[in-house]
Amino acid sequence: TNGDKWHKAERTSGKFCRQFKLPVNADMENITTQLEDGELKISVKRMAHERKQSKVIDIIEQGRSSDDVKTIKATA
């Protein structure tokens, strides 16, 4: 949650099951857990953002007459 921490307190006895939806950038290979004094701590790191490379594309602009054609380079 954009740097925010999430905390939930529950006090029950016996077995329990809890499921969480993780964000798409969660690093599933580096999840750590710690159980101490009945408190379970789960840490999920985020994967580094991949920087997409820029791509140059041609934009063809055609005017009213067929002779009026311009090609423009644009970065996407």
PDB file with SEQRES, HELIX, SHEET and CRYST1 records, atoms N, CA, C and O in Angstrom:
SEQRES   1 A   76  THR ASN GLY ASP LYS TRP HIS LYS ALA GLU ARG THR SER          
SEQRES   2 A   76  GLY LYS PHE CYS ARG GLN PHE LYS LEU PRO VAL ASN ALA          
SEQRES   3 A   76  ASP MET GLU ASN ILE THR THR GLN LEU GLU ASP GLY GLU          
SEQRES   4 A   76  LEU LYS ILE SER VAL LYS ARG MET ALA HIS GLU ARG LYS          
SEQRES   5 A   76  GLN SER LYS VAL ILE ASP ILE ILE GLU GLN GLY ARG SER          
SEQRES   6 A   76  SER ASP ASP VAL LYS THR ILE LYS ALA THR ALA                  
SHEET    1 AA1 2 ALA A  26  GLU A  36  0                                        
SHEET    2 AA1 2 GLU A  39  ARG A  46 -1                                        
SHEET    1 AA2 2 VAL A  56  GLN A  62  0                                        
SHEET    2 AA2 2 VAL A  69  THR A  75 -1                                        
CRYST1    1.000    1.000    1.000  90.00  90.00  90.00 P 1           1          
ATOM      1  N   THR A   1       0.824  -1.194   0.000  1.00  0.00           N  
ATOM      2  CA  THR A   1       0.000   0.000   0.000  1.00  0.00           C  
ATOM      3  C   THR A   1       0.865   1.252   0.000  1.00  0.00           C  
ATOM      4  O   THR A   1       0.732   2.090   0.892  1.00  0.00           O  
ATOM      5  N   ASN A   2       1.712   1.388  -0.943  1.00  0.00           N  
ATOM      6  CA  ASN A   2       2.532   2.584  -1.145  1.00  0.00           C  
ATOM      7  C   ASN A   2       3.280   3.023   0.109  1.00  0.00           C  
ATOM      8  O   ASN A   2       3.206   4.186   0.504  1.00  0.00           O  
ATOM      9  N   GLY A   3       4.001   2.092   0.734  1.00  0.00           N  
ATOM     10  CA  GLY A   3       4.798   2.434   1.896  1.00  0.00           C  
ATOM     11  C   GLY A   3       4.059   2.366   3.215  1.00  0.00           C  
ATOM     12  O   GLY A   3       4.686   2.444   4.271  1.00  0.00           O  
ATOM     13  N   ASP A   4       2.752   2.225   3.185  1.00  0.00           N  
ATOM     14  CA  ASP A   4       1.983   2.118   4.419  1.00  0.00           C  
ATOM     15  C   ASP A   4       2.145   0.715   4.980  1.00  0.00           C  
ATOM     16  O   ASP A   4       2.410  -0.233   4.240  1.00  0.00           O  
ATOM     17  N   LYS A   5       1.987   0.589   6.278  1.00  0.00           N  
ATOM     18  CA  LYS A   5       2.030  -0.722   6.911  1.00  0.00           C  
ATOM     19  C   LYS A   5       0.619  -1.133   7.280  1.00  0.00           C  
ATOM     20  O   LYS A   5      -0.208  -0.298   7.645  1.00  0.00           O  
ATOM     21  N   TRP A   6       0.355  -2.416   7.184  1.00  0.00           N  
ATOM     22  CA  TRP A   6      -0.963  -2.948   7.492  1.00  0.00           C  
ATOM     23  C   TRP A   6      -0.835  -3.778   8.754  1.00  0.00           C  
ATOM     24  O   TRP A   6       0.098  -4.570   8.883  1.00  0.00           O  
ATOM     25  N   HIS A   7      -1.749  -3.609   9.674  1.00  0.00           N  
ATOM     26  CA  HIS A   7      -1.689  -4.320  10.944  1.00  0.00           C  
ATOM     27  C   HIS A   7      -3.083  -4.813  11.296  1.00  0.00           C  
ATOM     28  O   HIS A   7      -4.059  -4.067  11.211  1.00  0.00           O  
ATOM     29  N   LYS A   8      -3.167  -6.074  11.691  1.00  0.00           N  
ATOM     30  CA  LYS A   8      -4.449  -6.650  12.100  1.00  0.00           C  
ATOM     31  C   LYS A   8      -4.195  -7.442  13.370  1.00  0.00           C  
ATOM     32  O   LYS A   8      -3.279  -8.263  13.416  1.00  0.00           O  
ATOM     33  N   ALA A   9      -4.979  -7.212  14.382  1.00  0.00           N  
ATOM     34  CA  ALA A   9      -4.835  -7.929  15.647  1.00  0.00           C  
ATOM     35  C   ALA A   9      -6.019  -8.871  15.821  1.00  0.00           C  
ATOM     36  O   ALA A   9      -7.176  -8.460  15.733  1.00  0.00           O  
ATOM     37  N   GLU A  10      -5.707 -10.149  16.070  1.00  0.00           N  
ATOM     38  CA  GLU A  10      -6.738 -11.156  16.329  1.00  0.00           C  
ATOM     39  C   GLU A  10      -6.260 -12.017  17.483  1.00  0.00           C  
ATOM     40  O   GLU A  10      -5.081 -12.367  17.548  1.00  0.00           O  
ATOM     41  N   ARG A  11      -7.122 -12.347  18.356  1.00  0.00           N  
ATOM     42  CA  ARG A  11      -6.776 -13.238  19.462  1.00  0.00           C  
ATOM     43  C   ARG A  11      -7.781 -14.391  19.471  1.00  0.00           C  
ATOM     44  O   ARG A  11      -8.906 -14.253  19.951  1.00  0.00           O  
ATOM     45  N   THR A  12      -7.351 -15.520  18.933  1.00  0.00           N  
ATOM     46  CA  THR A  12      -8.193 -16.717  18.941  1.00  0.00           C  
ATOM     47  C   THR A  12      -7.336 -17.898  19.363  1.00  0.00           C  
ATOM     48  O   THR A  12      -6.110 -17.799  19.409  1.00  0.00           O  
ATOM     49  N   SER A  13      -7.979 -19.005  19.668  1.00  0.00           N  
ATOM     50  CA  SER A  13      -7.234 -20.216  19.996  1.00  0.00           C  
ATOM     51  C   SER A  13      -7.580 -21.288  18.975  1.00  0.00           C  
ATOM     52  O   SER A  13      -8.646 -21.250  18.361  1.00  0.00           O  
ATOM     53  N   GLY A  14      -6.682 -22.237  18.798  1.00  0.00           N  
ATOM     54  CA  GLY A  14      -6.900 -23.300  17.826  1.00  0.00           C  
ATOM     55  C   GLY A  14      -6.351 -22.929  16.455  1.00  0.00           C  
ATOM     56  O   GLY A  14      -5.639 -21.938  16.294  1.00  0.00           O  
ATOM     57  N   LYS A  15      -6.700 -23.748  15.478  1.00  0.00           N  
ATOM     58  CA  LYS A  15      -6.219 -23.529  14.117  1.00  0.00           C  
ATOM     59  C   LYS A  15      -6.995 -22.402  13.450  1.00  0.00           C  
ATOM     60  O   LYS A  15      -8.157 -22.149  13.769  1.00  0.00           O  
ATOM     61  N   PHE A  16      -6.332 -21.739  12.525  1.00  0.00           N  
ATOM     62  CA  PHE A  16      -7.020 -20.703  11.760  1.00  0.00           C  
ATOM     63  C   PHE A  16      -6.421 -20.655  10.359  1.00  0.00           C  
ATOM     64  O   PHE A  16      -5.328 -21.165  10.115  1.00  0.00           O  
ATOM     65  N   CYS A  17      -7.141 -20.049   9.472  1.00  0.00           N  
ATOM     66  CA  CYS A  17      -6.691 -19.888   8.086  1.00  0.00           C  
ATOM     67  C   CYS A  17      -6.984 -18.456   7.664  1.00  0.00           C  
ATOM     68  O   CYS A  17      -8.080 -17.949   7.901  1.00  0.00           O  
ATOM     69  N   ARG A  18      -6.019 -17.809   7.047  1.00  0.00           N  
ATOM     70  CA  ARG A  18      -6.202 -16.430   6.589  1.00  0.00           C  
ATOM     71  C   ARG A  18      -5.562 -16.322   5.212  1.00  0.00           C  
ATOM     72  O   ARG A  18      -4.451 -16.808   4.997  1.00  0.00           O  
ATOM     73  N   GLN A  19      -6.260 -15.686   4.283  1.00  0.00           N  
ATOM     74  CA  GLN A  19      -5.739 -15.486   2.934  1.00  0.00           C  
ATOM     75  C   GLN A  19      -5.661 -14.000   2.639  1.00  0.00           C  
ATOM     76  O   GLN A  19      -6.500 -13.219   3.087  1.00  0.00           O  
ATOM     77  N   PHE A  20      -4.639 -13.619   1.875  1.00  0.00           N  
ATOM     78  CA  PHE A  20      -4.441 -12.229   1.485  1.00  0.00           C  
ATOM     79  C   PHE A  20      -4.229 -12.160  -0.017  1.00  0.00           C  
ATOM     80  O   PHE A  20      -3.616 -13.049  -0.609  1.00  0.00           O  
ATOM     81  N   LYS A  21      -4.730 -11.118  -0.620  1.00  0.00           N  
ATOM     82  CA  LYS A  21      -4.417 -10.845  -2.015  1.00  0.00           C  
ATOM     83  C   LYS A  21      -3.196  -9.948  -2.033  1.00  0.00           C  
ATOM     84  O   LYS A  21      -3.174  -8.898  -1.391  1.00  0.00           O  
ATOM     85  N   LEU A  22      -2.186 -10.364  -2.769  1.00  0.00           N  
ATOM     86  CA  LEU A  22      -0.956  -9.584  -2.851  1.00  0.00           C  
ATOM     87  C   LEU A  22      -0.944  -8.780  -4.141  1.00  0.00           C  
ATOM     88  O   LEU A  22      -1.546  -9.192  -5.132  1.00  0.00           O  
ATOM     89  N   PRO A  23      -0.267  -7.641  -4.140  1.00  0.00           N  
ATOM     90  CA  PRO A  23      -0.187  -6.844  -5.372  1.00  0.00           C  
ATOM     91  C   PRO A  23       0.645  -7.574  -6.424  1.00  0.00           C  
ATOM     92  O   PRO A  23       1.421  -8.471  -6.094  1.00  0.00           O  
ATOM     93  N   VAL A  24       0.483  -7.193  -7.677  1.00  0.00           N  
ATOM     94  CA  VAL A  24       1.179  -7.877  -8.766  1.00  0.00           C  
ATOM     95  C   VAL A  24       2.692  -7.703  -8.677  1.00  0.00           C  
ATOM     96  O   VAL A  24       3.428  -8.519  -9.233  1.00  0.00           O  
ATOM     97  N   ASN A  25       3.178  -6.672  -7.998  1.00  0.00           N  
ATOM     98  CA  ASN A  25       4.617  -6.473  -7.893  1.00  0.00           C  
ATOM     99  C   ASN A  25       5.211  -7.108  -6.629  1.00  0.00           C  
ATOM    100  O   ASN A  25       6.338  -6.789  -6.249  1.00  0.00           O  
ATOM    101  N   ALA A  26       4.464  -8.001  -5.979  1.00  0.00           N  
ATOM    102  CA  ALA A  26       4.982  -8.699  -4.801  1.00  0.00           C  
ATOM    103  C   ALA A  26       6.026  -9.715  -5.249  1.00  0.00           C  
ATOM    104  O   ALA A  26       5.806 -10.457  -6.206  1.00  0.00           O  
ATOM    105  N   ASP A  27       7.160  -9.748  -4.555  1.00  0.00           N  
ATOM    106  CA  ASP A  27       8.232 -10.693  -4.865  1.00  0.00           C  
ATOM    107  C   ASP A  27       7.926 -12.003  -4.146  1.00  0.00           C  
ATOM    108  O   ASP A  27       8.252 -12.162  -2.969  1.00  0.00           O  
ATOM    109  N   MET A  28       7.306 -12.930  -4.850  1.00  0.00           N  
ATOM    110  CA  MET A  28       6.843 -14.184  -4.257  1.00  0.00           C  
ATOM    111  C   MET A  28       7.990 -15.082  -3.796  1.00  0.00           C  
ATOM    112  O   MET A  28       7.772 -15.984  -2.987  1.00  0.00           O  
ATOM    113  N   GLU A  29       9.199 -14.855  -4.291  1.00  0.00           N  
ATOM    114  CA  GLU A  29      10.348 -15.674  -3.923  1.00  0.00           C  
ATOM    115  C   GLU A  29      11.020 -15.180  -2.643  1.00  0.00           C  
ATOM    116  O   GLU A  29      11.879 -15.876  -2.101  1.00  0.00           O  
ATOM    117  N   ASN A  30      10.657 -14.011  -2.152  1.00  0.00           N  
ATOM    118  CA  ASN A  30      11.323 -13.441  -0.979  1.00  0.00           C  
ATOM    119  C   ASN A  30      10.332 -13.029   0.104  1.00  0.00           C  
ATOM    120  O   ASN A  30      10.405 -11.918   0.629  1.00  0.00           O  
ATOM    121  N   ILE A  31       9.415 -13.917   0.435  1.00  0.00           N  
ATOM    122  CA  ILE A  31       8.482 -13.684   1.535  1.00  0.00           C  
ATOM    123  C   ILE A  31       9.103 -14.282   2.797  1.00  0.00           C  
ATOM    124  O   ILE A  31       9.543 -15.432   2.792  1.00  0.00           O  
ATOM    125  N   THR A  32       9.136 -13.507   3.868  1.00  0.00           N  
ATOM    126  CA  THR A  32       9.696 -14.008   5.121  1.00  0.00           C  
ATOM    127  C   THR A  32       8.622 -13.978   6.204  1.00  0.00           C  
ATOM    128  O   THR A  32       7.713 -13.148   6.180  1.00  0.00           O  
ATOM    129  N   THR A  33       8.750 -14.898   7.151  1.00  0.00           N  
ATOM    130  CA  THR A  33       7.799 -14.966   8.263  1.00  0.00           C  
ATOM    131  C   THR A  33       8.561 -15.096   9.575  1.00  0.00           C  
ATOM    132  O   THR A  33       9.690 -15.586   9.619  1.00  0.00           O  
ATOM    133  N   GLN A  34       7.913 -14.643  10.633  1.00  0.00           N  
ATOM    134  CA  GLN A  34       8.494 -14.761  11.965  1.00  0.00           C  
ATOM    135  C   GLN A  34       7.345 -14.968  12.945  1.00  0.00           C  
ATOM    136  O   GLN A  34       6.405 -14.174  12.980  1.00  0.00           O  
ATOM    137  N   LEU A  35       7.418 -16.028  13.737  1.00  0.00           N  
ATOM    138  CA  LEU A  35       6.413 -16.309  14.758  1.00  0.00           C  
ATOM    139  C   LEU A  35       7.088 -16.197  16.117  1.00  0.00           C  
ATOM    140  O   LEU A  35       8.003 -16.956  16.436  1.00  0.00           O  
ATOM    141  N   GLU A  36       6.624 -15.240  16.910  1.00  0.00           N  
ATOM    142  CA  GLU A  36       7.232 -15.016  18.216  1.00  0.00           C  
ATOM    143  C   GLU A  36       6.146 -14.645  19.221  1.00  0.00           C  
ATOM    144  O   GLU A  36       5.379 -13.707  18.998  1.00  0.00           O  
ATOM    145  N   ASP A  37       6.085 -15.377  20.317  1.00  0.00           N  
ATOM    146  CA  ASP A  37       5.106 -15.136  21.381  1.00  0.00           C  
ATOM    147  C   ASP A  37       3.676 -15.098  20.844  1.00  0.00           C  
ATOM    148  O   ASP A  37       2.870 -14.270  21.267  1.00  0.00           O  
ATOM    149  N   GLY A  38       3.370 -15.991  19.918  1.00  0.00           N  
ATOM    150  CA  GLY A  38       2.017 -16.066  19.371  1.00  0.00           C  
ATOM    151  C   GLY A  38       1.696 -15.010  18.333  1.00  0.00           C  
ATOM    152  O   GLY A  38       0.558 -14.924  17.872  1.00  0.00           O  
ATOM    153  N   GLU A  39       2.683 -14.199  17.954  1.00  0.00           N  
ATOM    154  CA  GLU A  39       2.469 -13.149  16.960  1.00  0.00           C  
ATOM    155  C   GLU A  39       3.190 -13.532  15.674  1.00  0.00           C  
ATOM    156  O   GLU A  39       4.391 -13.802  15.681  1.00  0.00           O  
ATOM    157  N   LEU A  40       2.451 -13.554  14.577  1.00  0.00           N  
ATOM    158  CA  LEU A  40       3.006 -13.914  13.272  1.00  0.00           C  
ATOM    159  C   LEU A  40       3.252 -12.654  12.464  1.00  0.00           C  
ATOM    160  O   LEU A  40       2.346 -11.847  12.257  1.00  0.00           O  
ATOM    161  N   LYS A  41       4.481 -12.492  12.011  1.00  0.00           N  
ATOM    162  CA  LYS A  41       4.846 -11.347  11.174  1.00  0.00           C  
ATOM    163  C   LYS A  41       5.211 -11.880   9.786  1.00  0.00           C  
ATOM    164  O   LYS A  41       6.065 -12.757   9.654  1.00  0.00           O  
ATOM    165  N   ILE A  42       4.559 -11.345   8.758  1.00  0.00           N  
ATOM    166  CA  ILE A  42       4.813 -11.739   7.374  1.00  0.00           C  
ATOM    167  C   ILE A  42       5.310 -10.509   6.629  1.00  0.00           C  
ATOM    168  O   ILE A  42       4.646  -9.473   6.633  1.00  0.00           O  
ATOM    169  N   SER A  43       6.463 -10.612   5.993  1.00  0.00           N  
ATOM    170  CA  SER A  43       7.031  -9.498   5.230  1.00  0.00           C  
ATOM    171  C   SER A  43       7.116  -9.890   3.762  1.00  0.00           C  
ATOM    172  O   SER A  43       7.657 -10.939   3.414  1.00  0.00           O  
ATOM    173  N   VAL A  44       6.574  -9.033   2.913  1.00  0.00           N  
ATOM    174  CA  VAL A  44       6.580  -9.270   1.468  1.00  0.00           C  
ATOM    175  C   VAL A  44       7.267  -8.082   0.811  1.00  0.00           C  
ATOM    176  O   VAL A  44       6.795  -6.949   0.903  1.00  0.00           O  
ATOM    177  N   LYS A  45       8.376  -8.350   0.154  1.00  0.00           N  
ATOM    178  CA  LYS A  45       9.093  -7.279  -0.538  1.00  0.00           C  
ATOM    179  C   LYS A  45       8.476  -7.060  -1.913  1.00  0.00           C  
ATOM    180  O   LYS A  45       7.836  -7.947  -2.478  1.00  0.00           O  
ATOM    181  N   ARG A  46       8.683  -5.863  -2.430  1.00  0.00           N  
ATOM    182  CA  ARG A  46       8.203  -5.530  -3.773  1.00  0.00           C  
ATOM    183  C   ARG A  46       9.330  -5.722  -4.776  1.00  0.00           C  
ATOM    184  O   ARG A  46      10.497  -5.474  -4.473  1.00  0.00           O  
ATOM    185  N   MET A  47       8.970  -6.161  -5.963  1.00  0.00           N  
ATOM    186  CA  MET A  47       9.959  -6.291  -7.027  1.00  0.00           C  
ATOM    187  C   MET A  47      10.297  -4.908  -7.568  1.00  0.00           C  
ATOM    188  O   MET A  47       9.475  -3.993  -7.535  1.00  0.00           O  
ATOM    189  N   ALA A  48      11.505  -4.777  -8.059  1.00  0.00           N  
ATOM    190  CA  ALA A  48      11.921  -3.508  -8.656  1.00  0.00           C  
ATOM    191  C   ALA A  48      11.107  -3.260  -9.914  1.00  0.00           C  
ATOM    192  O   ALA A  48      10.800  -4.190 -10.660  1.00  0.00           O  
ATOM    193  N   HIS A  49      10.762  -2.012 -10.142  1.00  0.00           N  
ATOM    194  CA  HIS A  49      10.009  -1.655 -11.343  1.00  0.00           C  
ATOM    195  C   HIS A  49      10.909  -1.806 -12.553  1.00  0.00           C  
ATOM    196  O   HIS A  49      12.042  -1.324 -12.565  1.00  0.00           O  
ATOM    197  N   GLU A  50      10.402  -2.469 -13.554  1.00  0.00           N  
ATOM    198  CA  GLU A  50      11.152  -2.569 -14.803  1.00  0.00           C  
ATOM    199  C   GLU A  50      10.939  -1.296 -15.594  1.00  0.00           C  
ATOM    200  O   GLU A  50       9.808  -0.852 -15.792  1.00  0.00           O  
ATOM    201  N   ARG A  51      12.019  -0.723 -16.036  1.00  0.00           N  
ATOM    202  CA  ARG A  51      11.909   0.468 -16.876  1.00  0.00           C  
ATOM    203  C   ARG A  51      11.779   0.009 -18.313  1.00  0.00           C  
ATOM    204  O   ARG A  51      12.634  -0.704 -18.838  1.00  0.00           O  
ATOM    205  N   LYS A  52      10.715   0.424 -18.926  1.00  0.00           N  
ATOM    206  CA  LYS A  52      10.509   0.071 -20.323  1.00  0.00           C  
ATOM    207  C   LYS A  52      11.328   1.008 -21.192  1.00  0.00           C  
ATOM    208  O   LYS A  52      11.424   2.206 -20.930  1.00  0.00           O  
ATOM    209  N   GLN A  53      11.911   0.436 -22.226  1.00  0.00           N  
ATOM    210  CA  GLN A  53      12.712   1.252 -23.130  1.00  0.00           C  
ATOM    211  C   GLN A  53      11.798   2.032 -24.055  1.00  0.00           C  
ATOM    212  O   GLN A  53      10.720   1.573 -24.431  1.00  0.00           O  
ATOM    213  N   SER A  54      12.253   3.214 -24.409  1.00  0.00           N  
ATOM    214  CA  SER A  54      11.488   4.045 -25.340  1.00  0.00           C  
ATOM    215  C   SER A  54      11.563   3.443 -26.734  1.00  0.00           C  
ATOM    216  O   SER A  54      12.531   2.769 -27.087  1.00  0.00           O  
ATOM    217  N   LYS A  55      10.542   3.695 -27.505  1.00  0.00           N  
ATOM    218  CA  LYS A  55      10.483   3.199 -28.872  1.00  0.00           C  
ATOM    219  C   LYS A  55      10.065   4.356 -29.766  1.00  0.00           C  
ATOM    220  O   LYS A  55       9.112   5.074 -29.463  1.00  0.00           O  
ATOM    221  N   VAL A  56      10.780   4.533 -30.867  1.00  0.00           N  
ATOM    222  CA  VAL A  56      10.444   5.582 -31.820  1.00  0.00           C  
ATOM    223  C   VAL A  56       9.468   5.002 -32.838  1.00  0.00           C  
ATOM    224  O   VAL A  56       9.716   3.950 -33.427  1.00  0.00           O  
ATOM    225  N   ILE A  57       8.362   5.703 -33.030  1.00  0.00           N  
ATOM    226  CA  ILE A  57       7.358   5.259 -33.999  1.00  0.00           C  
ATOM    227  C   ILE A  57       7.123   6.367 -35.014  1.00  0.00           C  
ATOM    228  O   ILE A  57       7.291   7.550 -34.715  1.00  0.00           O  
ATOM    229  N   ASP A  58       6.736   5.968 -36.207  1.00  0.00           N  
ATOM    230  CA  ASP A  58       6.412   6.925 -37.265  1.00  0.00           C  
ATOM    231  C   ASP A  58       4.918   7.211 -37.253  1.00  0.00           C  
ATOM    232  O   ASP A  58       4.099   6.295 -37.179  1.00  0.00           O  
ATOM    233  N   ILE A  59       4.577   8.482 -37.327  1.00  0.00           N  
ATOM    234  CA  ILE A  59       3.184   8.899 -37.453  1.00  0.00           C  
ATOM    235  C   ILE A  59       3.053   9.553 -38.817  1.00  0.00           C  
ATOM    236  O   ILE A  59       3.717  10.549 -39.105  1.00  0.00           O  
ATOM    237  N   ILE A  60       2.207   8.996 -39.640  1.00  0.00           N  
ATOM    238  CA  ILE A  60       2.019   9.532 -40.986  1.00  0.00           C  
ATOM    239  C   ILE A  60       0.766  10.381 -40.992  1.00  0.00           C  
ATOM    240  O   ILE A  60      -0.332   9.902 -40.704  1.00  0.00           O  
ATOM    241  N   GLU A  61       0.948  11.653 -41.325  1.00  0.00           N  
ATOM    242  CA  GLU A  61      -0.168  12.593 -41.384  1.00  0.00           C  
ATOM    243  C   GLU A  61      -0.456  12.878 -42.849  1.00  0.00           C  
ATOM    244  O   GLU A  61       0.422  13.305 -43.599  1.00  0.00           O  
ATOM    245  N   GLN A  62      -1.673  12.641 -43.234  1.00  0.00           N  
ATOM    246  CA  GLN A  62      -2.057  12.860 -44.625  1.00  0.00           C  
ATOM    247  C   GLN A  62      -3.031  14.023 -44.688  1.00  0.00           C  
ATOM    248  O   GLN A  62      -4.046  14.046 -43.991  1.00  0.00           O  
ATOM    249  N   GLY A  63      -2.702  14.987 -45.537  1.00  0.00           N  
ATOM    250  CA  GLY A  63      -3.554  16.160 -45.681  1.00  0.00           C  
ATOM    251  C   GLY A  63      -4.724  15.891 -46.610  1.00  0.00           C  
ATOM    252  O   GLY A  63      -5.035  14.742 -46.923  1.00  0.00           O  
ATOM    253  N   ARG A  64      -5.358  16.949 -47.038  1.00  0.00           N  
ATOM    254  CA  ARG A  64      -6.549  16.825 -47.890  1.00  0.00           C  
ATOM    255  C   ARG A  64      -6.211  16.288 -49.271  1.00  0.00           C  
ATOM    256  O   ARG A  64      -6.986  15.530 -49.853  1.00  0.00           O  
ATOM    257  N   SER A  65      -5.064  16.675 -49.792  1.00  0.00           N  
ATOM    258  CA  SER A  65      -4.674  16.135 -51.101  1.00  0.00           C  
ATOM    259  C   SER A  65      -3.701  14.986 -50.879  1.00  0.00           C  
ATOM    260  O   SER A  65      -3.013  14.943 -49.859  1.00  0.00           O  
ATOM    261  N   SER A  66      -3.640  14.072 -51.810  1.00  0.00           N  
ATOM    262  CA  SER A  66      -2.770  12.911 -51.660  1.00  0.00           C  
ATOM    263  C   SER A  66      -1.296  13.294 -51.707  1.00  0.00           C  
ATOM    264  O   SER A  66      -0.444  12.510 -51.287  1.00  0.00           O  
ATOM    265  N   ASP A  67      -0.978  14.494 -52.215  1.00  0.00           N  
ATOM    266  CA  ASP A  67       0.412  14.952 -52.263  1.00  0.00           C  
ATOM    267  C   ASP A  67       0.866  15.541 -50.929  1.00  0.00           C  
ATOM    268  O   ASP A  67       2.065  15.722 -50.715  1.00  0.00           O  
ATOM    269  N   ASP A  68      -0.062  15.841 -50.039  1.00  0.00           N  
ATOM    270  CA  ASP A  68       0.237  16.495 -48.761  1.00  0.00           C  
ATOM    271  C   ASP A  68       0.395  15.435 -47.660  1.00  0.00           C  
ATOM    272  O   ASP A  68      -0.524  15.227 -46.869  1.00  0.00           O  
ATOM    273  N   VAL A  69       1.561  14.762 -47.606  1.00  0.00           N  
ATOM    274  CA  VAL A  69       1.823  13.700 -46.632  1.00  0.00           C  
ATOM    275  C   VAL A  69       3.064  14.082 -45.832  1.00  0.00           C  
ATOM    276  O   VAL A  69       4.090  14.444 -46.407  1.00  0.00           O  
ATOM    277  N   LYS A  70       2.970  14.000 -44.492  1.00  0.00           N  
ATOM    278  CA  LYS A  70       4.110  14.282 -43.618  1.00  0.00           C  
ATOM    279  C   LYS A  70       4.349  13.067 -42.727  1.00  0.00           C  
ATOM    280  O   LYS A  70       3.404  12.418 -42.279  1.00  0.00           O  
ATOM    281  N   THR A  71       5.609  12.772 -42.477  1.00  0.00           N  
ATOM    282  CA  THR A  71       5.969  11.723 -41.533  1.00  0.00           C  
ATOM    283  C   THR A  71       6.602  12.381 -40.320  1.00  0.00           C  
ATOM    284  O   THR A  71       7.529  13.182 -40.448  1.00  0.00           O  
ATOM    285  N   ILE A  72       6.104  12.043 -39.155  1.00  0.00           N  
ATOM    286  CA  ILE A  72       6.578  12.623 -37.899  1.00  0.00           C  
ATOM    287  C   ILE A  72       7.133  11.492 -37.048  1.00  0.00           C  
ATOM    288  O   ILE A  72       6.532  10.419 -36.984  1.00  0.00           O  
ATOM    289  N   LYS A  73       8.257  11.709 -36.401  1.00  0.00           N  
ATOM    290  CA  LYS A  73       8.819  10.728 -35.474  1.00  0.00           C  
ATOM    291  C   LYS A  73       8.317  11.067 -34.072  1.00  0.00           C  
ATOM    292  O   LYS A  73       8.310  12.229 -33.667  1.00  0.00           O  
ATOM    293  N   ALA A  74       7.905  10.056 -33.352  1.00  0.00           N  
ATOM    294  CA  ALA A  74       7.424  10.253 -31.982  1.00  0.00           C  
ATOM    295  C   ALA A  74       8.025   9.170 -31.100  1.00  0.00           C  
ATOM    296  O   ALA A  74       8.335   8.078 -31.577  1.00  0.00           O  
ATOM    297  N   THR A  75       8.190   9.464 -29.834  1.00  0.00           N  
ATOM    298  CA  THR A  75       8.711   8.498 -28.877  1.00  0.00           C  
ATOM    299  C   THR A  75       7.569   8.012 -28.000  1.00  0.00           C  
ATOM    300  O   THR A  75       6.801   8.800 -27.449  1.00  0.00           O  
ATOM    301  N   ALA A  76       7.478   6.692 -27.885  1.00  0.00           N  
ATOM    302  CA  ALA A  76       6.423   6.096 -27.059  1.00  0.00           C  
ATOM    303  C   ALA A  76       7.043   5.261 -25.972  1.00  0.00           C  
ATOM    304  O   ALA A  76       6.328   4.670 -25.163  1.00  0.00           O  
TER     305      ALA A  76                                                      
END                                                                             
